Amino acid sequence: MIKAFTFGKFLPFHKGHEAMIRFALSKCDFLTVLVCCSDKEIIPENVRKKWIEKTFEHCKHLEIKSFNYLESDLPNTSVSSQSVSKLWAEKFKTLFSDCDLVITSEKYGNYVASFMGIKHIVFDIPRQLFPVSATDIRNNLFTYWNYLPDSVKPDLAIKVVILGTESTGKTTLSEQLATHYKCASIREAGRDIVANSNSFLYDDLILIASEHAKRIDKETLGKSPLIIIDTDIHITMSYSNFVFNRELEVSDKIYNSNKADLYLYLTNDVEYVQDGTRLSETDRNLLDLSHREILKRHKIDMVEINGNWEQRFEKAVRQIDTIINSGLNIKYFNYSITHNS
């Protein structure tokens, strides 16, 4: 039996990594993928492992392990270094004493194999098949988005939610932003399930919550990492409390699908327009207070957007640009604190 291993940081895991692993599987009977995680990195090891496990969930001849280390003990380098490779080879000897093959897409794989006394098979070092690196993706997520497997995209998608009470321009602003950024806009499910805000059942809110989460999950696999979401689960919760004086019972999965990177709350200091399906202006303003209470209860850090329609658009763009330019490090600093993966 030929046992082999490959290793990497997978920051993030991309289709080039996936192709290398599939190539490696064709060269051995059993493969171990080692996710190397240093003390200086932000993306958690369990997230990186999950990406690979989901991509290869039906493969029986593969295992994914993680290895946590201190960069002071095992240095990182982007170039092939014999001295660094020797240090890593010594560690790999203890981890893979029964392996006689290592497969990489890096030149330093030859050094590692030589120090271990095993064979090295290279895969697409020039990156001709998949011209991308994890650094490329970290530096420009929008350009390289389609090089990410579906297992990775939901975690790296940038979700922006537009919130507010009725008749504050949520749908119009969502559509404007989607056009501006050439990305998807998720229409609020409530508009398709409930025709009139004055007449609906508690069970309708359950349907709305489920359908809206499905739309979000589907769009995280779309063509752009940015998703503009018209309304979210907190607003549905607010309607439940406001109309039925009852907490909305939803699963953790539905709630987590709604978690976003930016919450923009449209204030109600604009002209109220009654289109025949909305609450009265008095109730609409009371609903605004309900929304704010629910968001506060769930510790949602929202940015209020006021002014005329043009000003609201400009303010929203500034906020979204800030999130986009902050990069993956900021996103995953927040991710590691607030998510359980």
ZIRAFEN-V94833 format. One record per backbone hydrogen bond with DSSP energy under -0.5 kcal/mol. NH is the residue of the N-H (numbers start at 0). CO is the residue of the C=O. Records with the same first field share a line. If there is no record, write none. Layout:
BEGIN
NH->CO / CO
END
This chain:
BEGIN
2->0
3->29
4->100
5->31
7->33
10->11
12->9
14->146
17->13
18->14
19->15
20->16
21->17
22->18
23->19
24->20
25->21 / 22
26->23
27->24
28->1
29->1
30->60
31->3
32->62
33->5 / 31
34->32 / 64
35->7 / 33
36->34 / 66
37->35
38->68
40->37
47->43
48->44
49->45
50->46
51->47
52->48
53->49
54->50
55->51
56->53
58->55
59->57
62->30
64->32 / 62
66->34
68->36
72->69
73->69
74->72
84->80
85->81
86->82
87->83
88->84
89->85
90->86
91->87
92->88
93->89 / 90
94->90
95->91
98->95
99->2
100->2
101->118
102->4
103->120
108->105
109->106
110->106
111->107
112->108
113->109
114->110
115->111
116->112
117->112
118->99
120->101
122->103
126->123
131->129
136->132
137->133
138->134
139->135
143->139
144->140 / 141
146->143
147->144
151->148
152->148
153->149
154->151
155->151 / 152
156->152
157->224
158->156
159->157 / 226
160->261
161->228
162->160 / 263
164->265
167->164
172->168
173->169
174->170
175->171
176->172
177->173
178->174
179->175
180->176
181->177
182->177
183->225
185->227
186->184
190->187
191->188
192->188
193->189
194->192
196->276
198->195
203->200
204->200 / 201
205->201
206->202
207->203
208->204
209->205
210->206
211->207
212->208
213->209
214->210
215->211
216->212
217->213
218->214
219->215
220->217
221->218
226->157
227->183
228->159 / 226
229->185 / 227
230->161 / 228
234->231
235->231
236->232
237->233
238->234
239->235
240->236
241->237
242->238
243->238 / 239
244->240
245->239
248->246
249->247
254->250
255->251
256->252
257->253 / 254
258->255
260->158
261->158
262->300
263->160 / 261
264->262 / 302
265->162 / 263
266->264 / 304
273->271
274->272
283->279
284->280
285->281
286->282
287->283
288->284
289->285
290->286
291->287
292->288
293->289
294->290
295->291
296->292
297->293
298->295
299->294
300->298
301->299
302->262
303->301
304->264
305->303
311->307
312->308
313->309
314->310
315->311
316->312
317->313
318->314
319->315
320->316
321->317
322->318
323->319
324->320
325->321
326->322 / 323
327->137
329->325
330->326
331->327
332->328
333->329
334->330
335->331
336->332 / 333
337->333
338->334
340->338
END
